[in-house]
Amino acid sequence: MSQPTDNQIESAYRECASLTRTASSNFYIAFLSLPKELRRAIYATYAFCRLCDDIVDEPEAGTNPSTELDKVELALSEPHEGEYARNPIFTALPHAIDKFDLGTQYFVDVIDGCRMDIDTNRYNTFEDLQVYCRRVASAVGIICISIFGNQSPEAIRYANDLGIAFQLTNILRDIQEDYNNGRVYLPQEDLTRFGVAEAEFAGETLSDNFREMMRFQLNRARGYYESGEHVIPMVARGRQCLELMSGFYSRILAKIEACDADVLSQRVSLSASEKLTITAGVGWRWALRSVSS
């Protein structure tokens, strides 16, 4: 297949933007704060991650998720050949990878993380879970800061922690949904330590042991936020986007804390007004910085 034209690349970026807008309001709101060149590279990255997630979580009838991920990995090295050659993601993403000198390793890490959801439904230790979090979340964060202009080892270390914070927040929010889908991400060692049975995840009644275990998990996640947010001032571009993303996710964590860890009888999420408040707050801080500079 021939190399895509400029018009085809622009069209592919628009498709990735549309997919992002449809799939994730939180991320899409944060991405809107970016200048065009950065924003469309992030759209392509998000669309790629969404594709990998959907292959595993919502496989098309008659497809094998592992085989499909193999095809996606092949498309990273040969984007204009094979089954995904006409997919707009593999028109936009190679352009972004070249433009921002991203390489493909962190994208492969995302694929490997999604493979873990095929092969693994329990994690014995937190160290085991960290591997998963680094692949499905931290790798994406490192791609983002690379697009934003900082690939230093220190920035990568903090981006890794912020990605773990985000993924832990997702895990704590979605305990019941994941359990109903046959997965338990919370480390088995922690369930044993606090005397929590997995069967509790199916109900709506929270035991004292469950709440105590959740407080431990919330404190762990908070520690990763405190470390990971050090990456925000380290990027020259995209800082406002990182502030918004961290603001949205840390607010979800705070809401879980505020309801005393009741994630079984309800799904903790942000209302439109809460998103607006966070967005306005970040925008106001940036306006003040602009005036004072």
C-alpha positions in Angstrom: 0.0 0.0 0.0 1.3 3.5 -0.9 2.2 6.1 1.7 -0.8 8.2 2.8 -1.3 11.7 1.5 -1.5 14.8 3.7 -5.3 14.8 3.3 -5.5 11.1 4.3 -3.4 11.9 7.4 -5.6 14.8 8.4 -8.7 12.7 7.9 -7.2 9.9 10.0 -6.5 12.3 12.9 -10.1 13.5 12.7 -11.3 9.9 13.0 -9.1 9.4 16.1 -10.5 12.7 17.6 -14.0 11.5 17.0 -13.3 8.1 18.6 -11.8 9.9 21.6 -14.7 12.2 22.0 -17.2 9.3 21.9 -15.3 7.0 24.2 -14.0 9.2 27.0 -15.4 12.6 28.1 -12.8 13.0 30.9 -9.8 12.5 28.6 -11.4 14.5 25.7 -11.9 17.5 28.0 -8.3 17.4 29.1 -7.0 17.0 25.5 -8.9 20.1 24.4 -6.4 22.2 26.3 -3.6 21.1 24.0 -2.3 22.9 20.9 -3.3 21.2 17.7 -0.1 19.3 16.9 0.1 17.8 20.4 -3.7 17.2 20.6 -4.0 15.1 17.5 -1.0 13.0 18.5 -2.7 12.3 21.8 -5.9 11.5 20.0 -4.0 8.9 17.9 -2.4 7.4 21.0 -5.8 7.2 22.8 -7.5 5.6 19.8 -4.7 3.0 19.6 -5.2 2.2 23.3 -9.0 2.0 22.9 -8.5 -0.4 20.0 -6.4 -2.7 22.1 -8.8 -2.6 25.0 -11.8 -3.3 22.8 -10.1 -6.2 21.1 -9.9 -7.9 24.6 -13.0 -6.6 26.3 -15.4 -6.5 23.4 -14.1 -8.9 20.8 -15.9 -9.2 17.6 -17.7 -12.5 17.0 -15.4 -15.1 15.5 -12.2 -13.3 16.4 -9.4 -14.4 18.7 -8.2 -11.5 20.9 -4.7 -12.8 21.1 -4.4 -13.1 17.3 -5.9 -9.7 16.9 -3.3 -8.2 19.2 -0.6 -9.9 17.1 -2.0 -8.1 14.1 -2.0 -4.8 15.9 1.6 -5.3 17.0 2.6 -6.1 13.4 0.8 -3.0 12.3 3.1 -0.9 14.5 6.1 -2.0 12.5 4.3 -2.3 9.1 1.5 0.3 9.3 0.7 0.4 5.6 0.6 -3.4 5.1 -1.8 -6.1 6.4 -5.2 -6.2 7.8 -5.0 -2.8 9.7 -3.6 -0.9 6.7 -6.9 0.9 6.1 -7.6 1.6 9.7 -7.2 5.4 10.3 -5.4 4.8 13.6 -2.5 3.3 11.6 -2.4 6.3 9.3 -2.4 8.8 12.1 -0.3 7.0 14.7 2.9 6.4 12.5 2.8 10.1 11.6 2.7 11.1 15.3 5.4 8.5 16.2 7.7 10.0 13.5 6.9 13.6 14.3 7.6 13.3 18.1 10.3 10.6 17.8 8.3 8.3 20.1 9.5 4.9 19.0 7.1 1.9 19.4 8.2 0.2 22.6 5.7 1.9 24.9 2.9 1.1 22.4 4.0 -2.6 22.5 3.9 -2.4 26.3 0.2 -1.4 26.0 -0.4 -4.4 23.9 1.4 -6.6 26.4 -0.7 -5.2 29.2 -3.9 -6.0 27.2 -2.5 -9.6 26.7 -2.4 -9.9 30.5 -6.2 -9.4 30.6 -6.5 -12.4 28.4 -4.1 -14.7 30.3 -4.4 -13.4 33.9 -7.5 -12.8 36.1 -5.8 -12.6 39.5 -2.6 -11.0 40.9 -0.9 -12.6 43.9 1.2 -9.6 44.9 1.2 -5.9 44.5 4.5 -6.3 42.6 2.7 -8.5 40.1 -0.1 -5.9 39.7 2.5 -3.1 39.2 3.7 -4.9 36.0 0.1 -4.7 34.7 -0.4 -1.0 35.7 2.9 0.0 34.1 2.0 -1.6 30.8 -1.6 -0.4 30.5 -1.3 3.0 32.1 2.2 4.2 32.8 3.3 3.4 29.3 0.6 5.7 28.0 1.7 8.4 30.5 5.3 8.1 29.2 4.1 8.5 25.6 2.2 11.6 26.7 5.1 13.3 28.3 7.3 12.4 25.4 4.8 14.2 23.1 4.9 17.1 25.6 8.7 17.3 25.2 10.3 15.6 28.2 11.8 12.1 27.9 14.3 12.4 30.8 14.7 9.4 33.2 13.3 11.5 36.1 10.2 12.6 34.2 9.6 9.0 33.1 9.9 7.8 36.7 7.2 10.3 37.8 5.0 9.6 34.8 5.2 5.9 35.7 3.9 6.7 39.2 1.1 8.9 37.9 0.0 6.1 35.6 -0.1 3.7 38.4 -2.1 6.2 40.4 -4.7 6.4 37.6 -4.9 2.7 37.1 -5.3 2.0 40.9 -8.1 4.5 40.9 -9.8 2.6 38.0 -9.3 -0.7 39.9 -10.8 0.6 43.1 -13.8 2.2 41.3 -14.5 -0.9 39.2 -14.1 -3.7 41.7 -17.6 -5.1 41.3 -17.7 -4.7 37.5 -14.3 -6.4 37.1 -15.4 -9.2 39.5 -18.6 -9.8 37.4 -16.3 -10.0 34.4 -14.2 -12.7 36.1 -11.3 -10.5 37.1 -9.9 -9.4 40.5 -7.1 -6.9 40.3 -6.6 -6.3 44.0 -3.7 -8.4 45.1 -4.6 -11.7 46.7 -2.0 -11.0 49.4 -4.1 -7.9 50.4 -7.4 -9.8 50.5 -5.8 -12.4 52.7 -4.1 -9.8 55.0 -7.4 -8.0 55.6 -9.6 -11.1 55.7 -11.7 -10.1 52.6 -13.4 -12.8 50.6 -13.9 -12.2 46.8 -17.6 -13.1 47.2 -18.1 -9.7 48.9 -17.5 -8.0 45.6 -20.8 -9.4 44.2 -23.0 -7.8 46.9 -23.8 -4.3 48.1 -22.9 -4.8 51.8 -19.5 -3.7 52.9 -17.8 -5.5 55.8 -15.5 -3.7 58.2 -12.7 -5.8 56.7 -13.5 -4.6 53.2 -13.5 -0.9 54.3 -10.2 -1.3 56.1 -8.7 -3.0 53.1 -10.0 -0.2 50.9 -8.5 2.5 53.1 -5.1 0.8 52.7 -5.6 0.8 48.9 -6.7 4.4 48.9 -3.6 5.5 50.8 -1.4 3.5 48.5 -3.0 5.2 45.5 -2.7 8.6 47.1 1.0 8.0 47.6 1.4 7.4 43.9 -0.4 10.7 43.1 1.8 12.6 45.4 4.9 11.2 43.6 3.5 11.2 40.1 2.3 14.8 40.1 5.9 15.9 40.2 6.0 15.3 36.5 3.5 18.1 35.8 5.8 21.1 36.1 8.5 19.1 34.2 6.8 19.5 30.8 7.0 22.7 28.9 4.0 21.9 26.8 0.8 20.0 27.8 1.1 20.9 31.5 -2.5 22.1 31.7 -3.7 18.8 30.2 -1.8 16.8 32.8 -3.3 19.0 35.6 -6.8 18.3 34.3 -6.2 14.5 33.9 -4.8 14.3 37.4 -7.5 16.5 38.7 -10.3 14.3 37.3 -8.7 11.1 38.6 -7.7 12.3 42.0 -11.2 13.7 42.5 -12.6 10.2 41.8 -10.3 8.8 44.4 -11.4 11.5 46.8 -15.1 10.6 46.2 -14.3 7.0 47.0 -12.8 8.1 50.2 -15.7 10.5 51.0 -18.3 7.7 50.7 -16.2 5.4 53.0 -15.2 3.2 50.1 -18.7 2.2 49.1 -17.9 1.1 45.5 -20.3 -1.9 45.6 -23.7 -0.3 45.9 -22.8 2.5 43.4 -20.4 3.4 40.7 -18.4 6.4 41.7 -18.0 8.9 38.9 -17.8 12.7 38.3 -20.8 14.7 37.5 -20.8 17.3 34.7 -20.7 20.1 37.3 -17.7 18.5 39.0 -15.8 18.2 35.7 -16.7 21.9 35.0 -15.4 23.0 38.4 -12.1 21.2 38.0 -11.7 22.5 34.5 -12.5 26.1 35.6 -10.1 25.8 38.5 -7.2 24.7 36.3 -8.1 27.4 33.7 -8.2 30.0 36.4 -4.8 29.0 37.8 -3.4 29.2 34.3 -4.9 32.6 33.7 -3.3 33.9 36.9 0.1 32.4 35.9 -0.2 34.2 32.5 -1.0 37.6 34.2 1.9 37.2 36.7 4.5 36.1 34.2 
